[in-house]
Amino acid sequence: MTMLAAVAGAASACQELDKAMTYSPEEVVAPVLHELPTSVVITSENMGESMTFTWDAADFGVSTQVNYSIEASYGSDTLVILTGLSGTSTAQTYEVLNSLLVLPAEDGGLGVPADTPSDVNFFVSATIGDTFGTYWSEPVAVNMTVTEAERTYPMVYVIGDFCGWADGQTQELFSFSGDEVTYSGVIGFNGMASNGFKIKGTETGWSDDCNWGLDGSAAAPEPEAASIQLITSGGSANIANVYSHEFYRFTFDRSSLVLTTDLSFDQIGAIGDFNGWGEDLVLNFDTGTQRFWADIEFPAEGGFKIRKDADWAVSWGAADGSVAATEGVFDGGNNITAPAGNYRLYVNFNDPANMTWELVAEDYGL
């Protein structure tokens, strides 16, 4: 075994040496990106359509795999929108392309203004390795009109009795920092939290290396445990008979495999001037977006708050509720002041560091 490894290592070293000896930077032929549509208008109705990129292969003068990427530039900023390509054609949906273009740089996008025709240059880049340089095609300009989009995040998937153990019906934990280590989110269990659930790293199917559950040979966790240790194994046990409430906000550390919960409740309610500070208006839970919502009529400008389980022991408000607003972050105990009107209220508790509320008049009654 050792001899074979040594031979393989020597062969690899010789291949790299041969490549270096025959590679001549001044003779490299860069890829050529083919013509693209002169203009593209992305709307909420055509997100399923795709933009296809094709190009002539680069020639490095050596017989080796060439790795391609599709890049886009707007102003002085450039963003890789597709990478790890080995062929000479690929397609990207308008939905993904739109998010990459319209989101600001701090959210991983290019910052193209929404609803404004803007010239975006597309390139294809080619390389055979970090030590051999990268070569770009000439730019191809497309007049792009993009639309508003929400940032997307890396996810892991929570599956269990609450969704019939069905792919496509899971709920998710999100890596809001983008580090793909820490994932958080609110899970609604439809009364079945104690029946059992697991966390997995693939959207469909199962993979033993990202199949997270309890260690069946270890002591069972205490009921409503603030944290539990999971293991990675196809034989890991369901997380059952531990949690019993309707909703939990979990945080999963993919490095330590520790699952923690810092928030649990059976209902979220809105209360305020709109209902005389009487009984809570219980919010619905959308399992697709994992946020709470309710339609509210504000007959006049007034204050409101959000609280859990119809009790003032835990409630959420604003740092300064003196100015009427239609969106904000829960960051204090003062009333939120809403303008008069009919709105759909959205409450998002998924990100522990950025819990938000929003009033959307256009969605009222949908």
Buried (B, 14 or more C-beta within 10 A) or exposed (E): EEEEEEEEEEEEEEEEEEBEEEBEEEEBEBBBBBEBEEEBBBEEEBBEBBBEBBBBBBBBBBEBEBBBBBBBBBEEEBBEBBEEBEEBEBEBBBBBBBBBBBBEEEBBBBBBEBEEEBBBBBBBBBBBBEEBEBBBBEBBEBEBBBBEBEBBBBBBBBBBBBBEBEBEEBBBBBBBBEEBEBBBBBBBBBEBBBBBBBBBBEEEEEEEEBBBBBBEEEEBBEEEBEEBEBBBBEEBBBBBEBBBBBBBBBBBBBEEBEBBBEBBBEBBBBBBBBBEBEEBBBBEBEBEEBBBBBBBEBEEEBBBBBBBBBEEEEBBBBEBBEEBBBEBBBBEEBBBBBBEBEBBBBBBBBBBEEBBBBBBEEBBEE
